[in-house]
Amino acid sequence: MTRYTFLSILAVSAAALSSCGRSGVQKVQINAAGSTTLGPVVTMLAEAYRKVDPTVSLTVSLGGSGQGINELKEGRIQIANSSRKMKPEEAEEIKKKLGKEAKEFEVAIDALAVYVHPENPMTEISVDQLKGMYSAEGTVTTWEGVAPGGLTGEIRLLGRESNSGTFEYFGETVNGKFADGPKKGKMKDFRAGIAEMNSSQAVVDTLASTKNAVAYDGMAFKTDKVKWLAISKKAGEPAVLPSVADAQTGKYPLSRKLYMYTVGEPTPELKKFIDWVKSPEGQKVVADAHCVPLP
């Protein structure tokens, strides 16, 4: 995987960072990295925030939630964007290496959608059925095993790379966790042979040209070239499509919170930005980016 895919080049040059603008006001640079689910949202937030505070310039880069948290631990960025909660061992590494505790900020909600090709006649699926397809414990390998009378043949499974918070959330929620033994509390394994995509856009692009595929990713990446399946917790129960209201209440089975992390209490500039992100004005930008604002 390439080190990063840059979504926006908002940074000023290194020379400008150490100098003052025309008005004599010192420029402030903030670097954020991590989740590809949050990437487009934070890019729009960064662009909107320039109008709020022109003295602050933000760069947003990708690499997955785990990569963002690692960059934070190494002191290379000020904000780690993550589509999952930071793991206890990651928080401990940050405290041990940098002498400060990581601070967590909920900034949005996401409905993790299940996507299929528009020509797939299916309209809904259960979490149990997804487990049968994606989990190493599952036995479902053909479309006949999921929805007789629809597509036929082998199911092509698309997913995210293991460094992605989306990968971990889906695995823990759908595959489940080990109840005991040396892996107690850890995510159960995915089935071998799943095509791992290194970005959310790659998931949707591949699915759009693969009729027999199924995939999971954030609801913000919906296009007219793919479609959502309604989700139920168990087969036979009412299925729910991704929506803002149902993601906020938790009625949608695959809803999750999205986070920003800093090392220690954020600096005044960082705090001002994060407070603005959580404000009604910032949350409107979150909604405009087709993500779910905080309730």
C-alpha positions as CSV (number, residue, x, y, z in Angstrom):
1,M,0.0,0.0,0.0
2,T,1.3,3.5,-0.8
3,R,2.1,5.5,2.2
4,Y,-0.8,7.9,1.8
5,T,-3.3,9.2,-0.7
6,F,-3.7,12.9,-0.3
7,L,-7.2,14.2,-0.3
8,S,-6.4,17.9,-0.1
9,I,-3.3,19.9,-0.3
10,L,-4.0,22.7,2.1
11,A,-0.6,23.0,3.7
12,V,1.5,26.0,3.3
13,S,5.2,25.6,2.5
14,A,7.7,24.8,5.2
15,A,9.1,28.2,4.9
16,A,5.8,29.9,5.3
17,L,5.1,27.8,8.4
18,S,7.8,29.6,10.2
19,S,6.9,33.1,9.0
20,C,4.1,35.4,9.4
21,G,1.4,36.3,6.8
22,R,0.8,39.7,5.3
23,S,-1.2,40.7,8.3
24,G,1.6,39.7,10.7
25,V,-0.4,36.8,12.1
26,Q,1.5,33.6,12.7
27,K,0.2,30.7,10.6
28,V,-0.6,27.5,12.3
29,Q,-0.3,24.1,10.6
30,I,-2.3,21.1,11.7
31,N,-1.7,17.6,10.2
32,A,-4.4,14.9,10.3
33,A,-4.1,11.3,9.1
34,G,-5.9,8.0,9.3
35,S,-9.3,6.6,8.4
36,T,-10.4,6.6,4.8
37,T,-14.0,6.7,6.0
38,L,-13.4,9.9,7.8
39,G,-11.0,11.3,5.1
40,P,-13.6,13.0,2.8
41,V,-15.5,14.3,5.8
42,V,-12.4,15.8,7.4
43,T,-11.3,17.2,4.1
44,M,-14.5,19.1,3.8
45,L,-14.2,20.2,7.4
46,A,-10.7,21.5,6.7
47,E,-11.8,23.5,3.7
48,A,-14.8,25.0,5.6
49,Y,-12.6,25.8,8.6
50,R,-10.3,28.0,6.5
51,K,-13.1,30.5,6.3
52,V,-13.6,30.3,10.1
53,D,-9.9,30.8,10.9
54,P,-7.7,31.7,7.9
55,T,-4.6,31.5,10.1
56,V,-5.0,27.7,10.5
57,S,-4.1,25.3,7.6
58,L,-4.9,21.6,7.8
59,T,-3.6,18.7,5.7
60,V,-5.6,15.5,5.5
61,S,-4.0,12.2,4.4
62,L,-5.1,8.6,4.5
63,G,-3.7,5.2,5.4
64,G,-6.3,3.6,7.6
65,S,-7.2,4.1,11.2
66,G,-4.3,2.0,12.5
67,Q,-1.9,4.0,10.4
68,G,-3.2,7.3,11.7
69,I,-2.9,6.1,15.3
70,N,0.7,5.0,14.6
71,E,1.5,8.4,13.0
72,L,0.1,10.0,16.2
73,K,2.3,7.8,18.3
74,E,5.4,8.7,16.3
75,G,4.6,12.4,16.7
76,R,4.2,13.1,13.0
77,I,0.6,14.4,13.2
78,Q,-1.6,16.3,15.6
79,I,-4.9,14.5,14.9
80,A,-5.5,10.8,14.2
81,N,-8.8,10.2,12.4
82,S,-10.2,6.8,13.3
83,S,-13.3,4.8,12.4
84,R,-12.8,2.6,15.5
85,K,-12.0,3.2,19.1
86,M,-8.3,3.2,20.0
87,K,-7.1,-0.1,21.4
88,P,-5.8,-0.2,25.0
89,E,-2.4,-1.4,23.8
90,E,-2.2,1.6,21.4
91,A,-3.1,4.0,24.1
92,E,-0.5,2.5,26.4
93,E,2.2,2.8,23.7
94,I,1.4,6.5,23.2
95,K,1.5,7.1,27.0
96,K,4.8,5.2,27.3
97,K,6.5,6.8,24.3
98,L,5.2,10.4,24.5
99,G,4.4,10.7,28.3
100,K,0.8,11.8,27.7
101,E,-2.5,10.0,27.4
102,A,-4.4,10.0,24.1
103,K,-7.5,12.0,24.2
104,E,-10.7,10.8,22.4
105,F,-13.2,13.0,20.6
106,E,-16.4,11.7,19.0
107,V,-17.0,13.7,15.9
108,A,-19.5,11.8,13.8
109,I,-21.5,8.6,13.3
110,D,-21.3,6.2,10.4
111,A,-23.7,3.6,9.1
112,L,-21.6,0.8,7.7
113,A,-23.4,-0.2,4.6
114,V,-23.5,-3.5,2.8
115,Y,-23.2,-3.0,-1.0
116,V,-24.1,-5.1,-4.0
117,H,-24.2,-4.6,-7.7
118,P,-27.4,-2.9,-8.9
119,E,-28.4,-6.0,-10.9
120,N,-28.4,-8.1,-7.8
121,P,-32.1,-8.8,-7.0
122,M,-31.5,-9.0,-3.3
123,T,-32.9,-6.2,-1.1
124,E,-32.0,-7.3,2.4
125,I,-29.6,-9.5,4.4
126,S,-29.1,-10.4,8.0
127,V,-26.0,-10.1,10.2
128,D,-26.1,-13.9,10.6
129,Q,-26.1,-14.3,6.8
130,L,-23.1,-12.0,6.5
131,K,-21.3,-14.0,9.1
132,G,-22.0,-17.1,7.1
133,M,-20.3,-15.4,4.1
134,Y,-17.4,-13.5,5.7
135,S,-16.4,-15.5,8.8
136,A,-13.9,-18.3,8.8
137,E,-16.6,-20.3,10.6
138,G,-19.1,-19.6,7.8
139,T,-20.1,-22.1,5.2
140,V,-22.0,-19.9,2.6
141,T,-20.0,-19.6,-0.6
142,T,-22.7,-19.3,-3.3
143,W,-25.6,-16.9,-3.9
144,E,-28.0,-19.8,-3.9
145,G,-27.0,-20.3,-0.2
146,V,-28.0,-16.8,0.6
147,A,-31.1,-16.1,-1.5
148,P,-32.4,-18.9,-3.7
149,G,-34.0,-17.7,-6.9
150,G,-31.6,-14.7,-7.3
151,L,-28.1,-14.7,-8.5
152,T,-26.3,-18.0,-8.9
153,G,-22.7,-19.0,-8.6
154,E,-19.8,-18.1,-6.3
155,I,-20.0,-15.0,-4.1
156,R,-17.0,-12.7,-4.6
157,L,-16.3,-11.1,-1.2
158,L,-14.8,-7.6,-1.1
159,G,-13.4,-6.1,2.2
160,R,-11.0,-3.6,3.6
161,E,-7.3,-4.1,4.5
162,S,-6.5,-5.2,8.0
163,N,-5.2,-1.7,9.0
164,S,-8.6,-0.3,8.4
165,G,-10.9,0.6,11.3
166,T,-13.8,-0.5,9.0
167,F,-12.2,-3.9,8.7
168,E,-12.0,-4.3,12.5
169,Y,-15.5,-3.0,13.2
170,F,-17.1,-5.2,10.6
171,G,-15.1,-8.2,11.9
172,E,-16.0,-7.7,15.5
173,T,-19.7,-6.9,14.8
174,V,-20.4,-9.6,12.2
175,N,-17.8,-12.3,12.8
176,G,-17.9,-11.8,16.5
177,K,-15.2,-12.2,19.2
178,F,-13.6,-15.2,20.9
179,A,-15.4,-15.9,24.2
180,D,-12.5,-17.7,25.8
181,G,-9.0,-19.1,25.3
182,P,-5.8,-17.2,24.4
183,K,-7.7,-15.0,21.9
184,K,-10.5,-14.1,24.4
185,G,-12.0,-10.8,23.4
186,K,-10.3,-10.7,20.0
187,M,-12.0,-10.5,16.7
188,K,-12.8,-13.9,15.1
189,D,-11.0,-14.6,11.8
190,F,-12.3,-13.6,8.4
191,R,-12.5,-16.3,5.7
192,A,-9.5,-16.7,3.4
193,G,-9.7,-15.4,-0.1
194,I,-11.5,-12.0,0.6
195,A,-10.3,-9.4,-1.8
196,E,-8.9,-6.6,0.4
197,M,-9.3,-3.1,-0.9
198,N,-6.9,-0.3,0.3
199,S,-9.6,2.4,0.2
200,S,-13.3,3.0,0.4
201,Q,-13.3,4.3,-3.2
202,A,-11.6,1.1,-4.4
203,V,-14.4,-1.0,-2.8
204,V,-17.2,0.9,-4.6
205,D,-15.3,1.0,-7.9
206,T,-14.6,-2.7,-7.9
207,L,-18.1,-3.6,-6.9
208,A,-19.6,-1.5,-9.6
209,S,-18.0,-3.8,-12.2
210,T,-18.5,-7.1,-10.4
211,K,-22.0,-8.4,-10.5
212,N,-21.5,-11.4,-8.2
213,A,-19.7,-9.3,-5.5
214,V,-20.7,-8.1,-2.0
215,A,-18.9,-5.5,0.0
216,Y,-19.0,-3.4,3.2
217,D,-18.1,0.2,3.7
218,G,-19.3,3.6,5.0
219,M,-22.6,4.9,3.8
220,A,-21.0,8.0,2.4
221,F,-19.5,6.2,-0.6
222,K,-22.9,5.3,-2.1
223,T,-23.2,6.0,-5.9
224,D,-25.7,5.1,-8.6
225,K,-23.4,2.3,-9.7
226,V,-24.0,0.3,-6.5
227,K,-26.8,-0.3,-4.1
228,W,-27.4,-0.9,-0.4
229,L,-29.0,-3.9,1.2
230,A,-31.2,-3.4,4.2
231,I,-29.8,-5.1,7.3
232,S,-31.5,-7.1,10.0
233,K,-29.8,-8.6,13.1
234,K,-31.4,-12.0,12.4
235,A,-33.1,-13.6,9.4
236,G,-36.8,-12.9,9.5
237,E,-36.5,-9.7,11.6
238,P,-37.3,-6.3,10.1
239,A,-34.4,-5.1,7.9
240,V,-33.3,-1.5,8.0
241,L,-31.5,0.6,5.3
242,P,-28.7,3.0,6.3
243,S,-30.1,6.4,7.4
244,V,-29.2,9.3,9.6
245,A,-32.0,8.8,12.1
246,D,-31.5,5.1,12.5
247,A,-27.7,5.4,12.7
248,Q,-28.1,8.0,15.5
249,T,-30.5,5.9,17.5
250,G,-28.6,2.6,16.9
251,K,-31.6,1.0,15.2
252,Y,-29.5,0.3,12.2
253,P,-27.4,-2.8,13.2
254,L,-24.1,-1.6,11.7
255,S,-23.9,1.9,13.1
256,R,-20.6,3.1,14.7
257,K,-19.0,6.3,16.1
258,L,-16.1,8.1,14.3
259,Y,-13.3,9.7,16.3
260,M,-10.4,12.1,16.4
261,Y,-7.5,11.5,18.7
262,T,-4.8,13.8,20.1
263,V,-1.9,13.3,22.4
264,G,-2.7,14.9,25.7
265,E,-5.0,17.9,25.9
266,P,-5.2,19.6,22.5
267,T,-3.4,22.9,22.0
268,P,-5.7,26.0,21.9
269,E,-5.6,25.9,18.1
270,L,-6.5,22.2,18.0
271,K,-9.2,22.6,20.7
272,K,-10.8,25.4,18.8
273,F,-10.9,23.3,15.6
274,I,-12.3,20.2,17.3
275,D,-14.9,22.3,19.2
276,W,-16.0,23.8,15.9
277,V,-16.2,20.3,14.3
278,K,-18.6,19.3,17.1
279,S,-20.6,22.5,16.9
280,P,-23.8,22.8,14.8
281,E,-21.9,24.5,12.1
282,G,-19.3,21.8,11.9
283,Q,-21.9,19.0,12.1
284,K,-23.7,20.6,9.2
285,V,-20.5,20.0,7.1
286,V,-20.5,16.4,8.4
287,A,-24.0,16.0,7.1
288,D,-23.1,17.6,3.8
289,A,-20.3,15.0,3.4
290,H,-23.0,12.3,3.5
291,C,-22.0,11.2,6.9
292,V,-24.1,11.2,10.1
293,P,-23.9,14.1,12.5
294,L,-23.9,13.6,16.2
295,P,-27.4,13.6,17.7
